[in-house]
């Protein structure tokens, strides 16, 4: 039986969800009042969200240069692979956000327009 050390829980960002939802609602209302269609609003918001993920990806990629300097080649290789995996996942998330905006029904945006 192999022994796995106890994994520590990773921190979860939980303070911005409500703020983001309110901001999205307000932007939706403002763009609707300015004459933007619900699909256009949905696409614009998705582009902003994907851009935020892309910014996070850039931060992660910079971590590649921050591997512990006194570490072995094996640690540096593991560090690089971890950064690469996270950067790839963030790219996938950004792509998915934009793709969903192109193909998904715009129910949230439509509901905001009805208010």
KAURUR-V608773 format. One line per field, one symbol per residue. ss: DSSP state (h for helix, s for strand, l for the rest). A space follows every 50 residues. Layout:
# KAURUR-V608773
ss: ???
This chain:
# KAURUR-V608773
ss: llllllllllllllllhhhhhhhhhhhhhhhhhllllhhhhhhhhhhhhh hhhhhhhhhhhhhhhhllllllhhhhhhhhhhhhhhhhhhhhhhhhhhhh hhhlllhhhhhhhhl
